């Protein structure tokens, strides 16, 4: 077993500890077989249609938002796990994802060498690789629909900041200032505006960071569902006792 294989085995273990849905494996390879295809425009369209059929009352904006969130959640989480648990990074642009009915869960890689570097360097590299991957997803959707870059950028910024809040929950030793510095690095890596950092608030109860999203996932439009805890539409998130973290550390 090579060193890269050991890195992948550790990655899969750490990922499953976050959620069983992050179930990774290495693809079996020979000199004769081809790598499995990434999510095709047809498979992404099927995912979108399945979501629409399950939640017809929610409407097209929800169907598209849900589709995009599902496409991106695993690659981002895998990048965070690799960088913060192993201080290294596989080529996340080569990730293969498993489409299930109305969901995407499970992923795989072909064995390859990892990049070892400082976390700031790895974050920049992850941004480059994931930007390329997400652009292929956006191009795929544009073959049968329409998805604007501005729309996906808001969702991505929220996803990155939410992962950092989760990171602080898992590693309480990470101070608010540390998380804010890393938020700057992640936003820079994707060429996203630094203004998104203002969505990180100090929770007056816990004194830890809390995210109030820029975008709404629109799940409340589904029958029987309500607003998420970090939704910008939620009245509690509009109260002034949630102080902007950037203001506190200025």
N, C-alpha and C positions, 0 to 999 in steps of 0.2 A: 504494500500500500504506500503510495507516494505521499509527499507532504501536502500537495494540493488536495488529495482525497481526504486526508485527515482534516484539513480546513473545512471542506464541505460537510463532513460528518458532524463537526462541531457546530457549523452553521445550522444544519437541520435540527440538531438537538435544541439549540437556543431558540430557534424559531417556534418549535412545537411547544416550548414552555410558555411562550407568549399567548398562543392560541393553537389548538389542534388543527385549525383550518390551514395554518401555515405549515403544510406537510410537504417537505422537500425530499428529493432523491436525485441520485446521479443517473443519467441515461446510460444504458448499455451501448457500447460503441464497438464497431469492427471496421475494418477497412472497406467493407462492402455496403454497410447500411448508411442511409442518409439521416441527418438530424431531423427530428420531428418538426413539422411546420409551426411557426408561431401563429398566434391568433389571426386568422384570415379576415378580410372584410366580410365574407359570408358568415363566419362563425360569430363575429361581433354583431352583425345585423340580426342573427338568430337570437342572441342574448337580449338585444334591445326589444325584439318582438315578444320574447317570452315574458319580459318585465311588463310590457304593455298589456299582454293578455292576462297576466295575473292581477294587475292593478289598473284596469281601464279607466277608473274614476280619477286617477291621479293626474293624467294628462301628459302631453309630450315633454314639457320641461322636466318633469320628474323622471320620466323614462330615460331621457338623455343624461341627466345628472347621475342617476343611479348606474347607468352603463359605464360612464367615465370613471366614477369612483371605483367600481369593481375592476376595471382594467388596470388601475394604478396602485391599488392598495398594497398588493403583494410586493411588487418591485421596490416600493419605497420602504416598506417594513424590512425587507431582506437587506437593503442597503444599510439601514440603521443598525440592524443586528450585527452585521459584519463589521461595521466601523466601530461600534461602541463595545461590542463583546469580544472582538478579535483583533481590532486595530489593523484590519486588512480588508481587501475588497476583491471579490470576483468581478468578472465583466458582466455587470447586471443587464447590459443591453442584450445579452444572449439568453436571458431567462425564457423558459417555455412555461406557459400557464395552462392549467386544466380548466376548461369550461364545463360547468355543470348546469343543470336546469335553473335558470334565473340567478346564477351565482358563478363566481370564479374562485376556486380554492384548490390549493396544491400547485406545486411548481417543480421544475427540474432544470438541471444544467448538464452540459457535457463537461467532463473533467478538463480543467485548464489551470494554468498558473495564476496565482493571485498577485495583486499589487500590495506591497508593504510600504507604508510611509506614515508621516504625521497625519493626525486626523484631519487637519485643515486641508492637506493635499488630497486625502481620500474623499472628503466631502466635495471638493471641486471636481474630482474625477467622476464621482457618482452623478453629479449634476450633468456633466457632459454626456455620460452614457444613458442616463434616464431621459434626458431631453431628446436624444436620438430615438429611443424606444417609443416615447410618448408621441413623437411626431409621426411615427409609422402608424400608431393607433388613430391619430387624428386624420391622417391621409386615408386610412381605411374607412373611417366613418364618412368622410366626405365623398366617398364613392357612391354612397346610397342615401346620405343625409347631409346635414350641415352642422358643423360645430366650430364656433369662433375661438380663436386663440385667447382672447380676453376672458372668455367664460372658463376655459380650462385652467388658465393661470390663477384665477381666484380660487378654484377648487384645489389646485396643487399647493398654493401657499397655505391654505387652511390645513391641508393634510400634513405638510411638513411641520407646522407649528404644533399640531395635535400630537405628532410623534414625539416632539421634544417635551411636551407636557407629560406624556406617558413615560418618557425616559426619566424625568425627575421623580415620578411616582415609584419607578423601579429602583432608581438610585437616588435616595434622598440626600446623599452627600453632595450632589450637584446643586450648587447654590443658584439662586435666581439670576445672578450676574453671569454665571457660567452658561446657563441655558440661553440667556439673551445674546451672549457672544456667539454661541453656536447658531442661534437663529439668524444672525447676520450672515454667517458663513453659508448656511443652506440657501438663503434667499439670493445671495450673490452668485452661488453656483448655478442657479437656474435663471439668473438675470431677472429676478423678480424685485419689485419695488420694496425698499426698506420700510416703507410706511406700514406694511403688514405687521411689523413688530408691535405697533400700538394696539393690536388685538390681543396681546398678552397682558393680562391684568393681574394685579396682586389680590388674591382672595383674602379679605380682611379676617376671615375665620381661621384659615390655615397658614397664612403668610406665604403660601406657595403660589406658583403661577397657575393661571387659569386662562383658557382660550375662549374668547367670544369670536366666533367665526365671522368672516366677511360675507360668505355665501350661505344660503340656506339649502339644505339637501332636499327640501320639499316633501319629506316623508310624511309630514302631517296631512298631506293631501290624500294619503292612502286611508282607506276605511279602517277605523279603529286605532289609528296612530295619532301621536301628538308631537309637539315641538321637542327637539332634542335639548339636552341640558346646556349645550354650548351654542344654541341657535341665536342669531342676532335679533330674531323676532320676539324672543322670550322677554317678558317685562322685567324679570329679575336681572337680566343682563344689561338693561338700560339704566340701572340705578347708579348713582354717583359714588356709592361706597366701594365699587370695584375700581380701584385706582389703576391707571395705566402704569405698567411696570417701568416703561421707559422714563416716565416722569420721576419715579422714585429713585432711579439710579443715575439720573442726570447730574 
